[in-house]
Each structure stands twice: as structure tokens, then as C-alpha cells.
Amino acid sequence: MADISDALTIAVSDLSVVGFDDTEIATMTSPQLTTVRQPLREMGMVALRTALRLASGEKIESHHIELATELVIRESTLASWPPLT
């Protein structure tokens, strides 16, 4: 694990690393991993609601649903340059 930590430390000085799903392990790495957080609870509610509608015979107009994600910035990303305002 030390080799991975050393490699990430070197990589962070040159580039940004971003993961997906914002699992708990993202905060346990060194450096902590920047991630994209998905609205898992909302995704589950939409899935259940859709399944219940289908089970009751309703037609679903669209199979495409967009939910907002959140960028959780931690130590694995470089500061943007020039700074965002």
C-alpha cells in the first residue's frame, strides 16, 4: 500500500485524480480522493416509483431521468489555474 501512496503523491503533484460514487474509502486514502457523489437515495426512490408504475400497468413516457450529482473536492485534485471566480 505504501507504493500506491507514494505513486499517488507523485501523481497529485502533476495531475488530478477523480473517482466516482464517493464511497467511504475515498476518505481513507492518502491523499483523500476527489469523487463524484451520486444521489443514491433519490436514485432508489425513482427506481421504486418507476417499478410500481410499471407493475400497475402505467406507461412510462421516458426511460431517461436525470438526477444531480455533486463534485466532492478533496486532496487528489490540483487547484484550478487560473482560479475560478
TORGU-164563 format. One record per atom (N, C-alpha, C): x, y, z. Coordinates in pm, whole numbers. Example, Ala and Ser with C-alpha at 12.3 -4.5 7.8 and 13.67 -1.06 7.14 Angstrom:
BEGIN
      px      py      pz
    1319    -569     780
    1230    -450     780
    1320    -330     780
    1285    -225     708
    1367    -106     714
    1290       3     787
//
This chain:
BEGIN
      px      py      pz
      82    -119       0
       0       0       0
      87     126       0
     204     119      58
     293     235      60
     333     275     -80
     354     176    -168
     390     207    -306
     279     284    -376
     154     245    -351
      41     316    -411
      35     458    -357
      52     474    -226
      50     606    -165
     159     695    -223
     279     640    -238
     390     717    -296
     359     756    -440
     305     663    -516
     272     690    -656
     164     798    -666
      63     791    -579
     -43     892    -581
      12    1029    -542
     100    1034    -444
     158    1160    -403
     234    1224    -518
     308    1144    -591
     380    1195    -708
     282    1239    -815
     179    1157    -840
      81    1188    -943
       6    1316    -912
     -29    1338    -786
    -105    1457    -749
     -26    1584    -775
     105    1575    -767
     183    1694    -795
     180    1729    -943
     142    1633   -1029
     141    1655   -1173
       1    1658   -1234
     -95    1594   -1172
    -229    1585   -1230
    -332    1563   -1121
    -456    1568   -1163
    -567    1545   -1070
    -625    1407   -1092
    -669    1342    -983
    -729    1210    -990
    -869    1220    -928
    -969    1171   -1003
   -1108    1180    -957
   -1172    1042    -966
   -1241    1003    -861
   -1313     877    -859
   -1463     901    -874
   -1538     793    -863
   -1683     804    -879
   -1752     725    -769
   -1865     769    -725
   -1952     707    -626
   -1928     756    -484
   -1819     824    -456
   -1791     879    -324
   -1811     777    -212
   -1750     662    -228
   -1756     560    -123
   -1667     603      -6
   -1688     542     108
   -1615     579     229
   -1464     567     213
   -1420     473     131
   -1277     451     114
   -1208     573      52
   -1282     657     -17
   -1223     778     -78
   -1163     870      28
   -1217     866     148
   -1164     949     257
   -1053     880     335
   -1033     750     308
    -932     673     381
    -800     665     306
    -799     710     182
    -675     706     104
    -590     827     137
    -466     821     101
    -377     934     121
    -303     958     -11
    -332    1067     -77
    -424    1175     -41
    -569    1132     -56
    -659    1202      12
    -801    1171       0
    -847    1195    -143
    -933    1106    -193
    -973    1107    -333
   -1091    1199    -359
   -1076    1289    -455
   -1187    1369    -505
   -1281    1276    -579
   -1412    1290    -558
   -1507    1200    -622
   -1631    1273    -669
   -1708    1202    -749
   -1841    1249    -789
   -1941    1169    -706
   -2022    1240    -631
   -2123    1175    -545
   -2254    1165    -621
   -2311    1045    -622
   -2441    1023    -685
   -2550    1028    -578
   -2670    1072    -614
   -2780    1076    -518
   -2844     937    -504
   -2777     846    -435
   -2820     706    -430
   -2960     689    -374
   -2994     761    -269
   -3128     750    -210
   -3234     792    -312
   -3210     904    -378
   -3304     954    -478
   -3314     857    -597
   -3200     799    -636
   -3200     701    -744
   -3287     580    -707
   -3276     535    -584
   -3356     423    -536
   -3504     455    -535
   -3538     578    -491
   -3680     619    -488
   -3738     626    -629
   -3661     680    -723
   -3707     689    -862
   -3725     549    -920
   -3630     460    -893
   -3639     322    -943
   -3762     252    -888
   -3787     265    -758
   -3904     202    -696
   -4033     259    -753
   -4039     391    -763
   -4159     456    -817
   -4186     408    -960
   -4079     398   -1040
   -4094     352   -1178
   -4141     207   -1182
   -4082     122   -1098
   -4122     -19   -1093
   -4268     -34   -1052
   -4311      44    -953
   -4451      38    -910
   -4546      83   -1020
   -4509     185   -1094
   -4592     231   -1205
   -4603     124   -1313
   -4490      62   -1346
   -4491     -44   -1447
   -4575    -163   -1399
   -4563    -197   -1271
   -4638    -310   -1216
   -4788    -285   -1218
   -4828    -158   -1207
   -4971    -126   -1209
   -5023    -104   -1351
   -4934    -125   -1449
   -4977    -115   -1589
   -4965      23   -1651
   -4911     118   -1576
   -4893     253   -1632
   -4785     253   -1739
   -4801     343   -1835
   -4697     361   -1936
   -4597     464   -1886
   -4471     436   -1909
   -4365     530   -1872
   -4330     608   -1997
   -4345     740   -1992
   -4321     823   -2110
   -4174     832   -2147
   -4089     836   -2048
   -3946     850   -2075
   -3868     751   -1990
   -3770     688   -2050
   -3683     598   -1975
   -3555     671   -1934
   -3551     800   -1959
   -3433     881   -1926
   -3469     975   -1812
   -3397     963   -1702
   -3419    1050   -1586
   -3284    1106   -1544
   -3277    1236   -1527
   -3151    1299   -1483
   -3163    1343   -1339
   -3063    1305   -1262
   -3054    1349   -1123
   -2921    1420   -1104
   -2919    1517   -1018
   -2797    1596    -997
   -2692    1515    -922
   -2567    1532    -963
   -2454    1475    -892
   -2380    1590    -823
   -2285    1555    -737
   -2208    1657    -666
   -2060    1622    -672
   -1978    1719    -708
   -1834    1700    -708
   -1782    1727    -567
   -1720    1626    -508
   -1666    1638    -372
   -1514    1652    -386
   -1466    1773    -371
   -1324    1802    -393
   -1245    1773    -266
   -1144    1688    -284
   -1055    1653    -174
    -911    1678    -218
    -817    1605    -162
    -675    1633    -183
    -617    1581    -315
    -689    1499    -389
    -631    1437    -508
    -644    1523    -634
    -692    1645    -618
    -703    1734    -733
    -622    1861    -710
    -565    1908    -819
    -489    2034    -814
    -586    2150    -808
    -542    2258    -752
    -621    2380    -757
    -627    2426    -902
    -742    2475    -943
    -753    2521   -1082
    -673    2648   -1103
    -620    2662   -1220
    -547    2784   -1253
    -584    2827   -1393
    -628    2946   -1414
    -645    3049   -1312
    -761    3012   -1219
    -761    3069   -1100
    -867    3036   -1004
   -1005    3065   -1060
   -1100    2977   -1028
   -1239    3000   -1070
   -1297    3112    -985
   -1376    3198   -1044
   -1437    3306    -966
   -1584    3292    -960
//
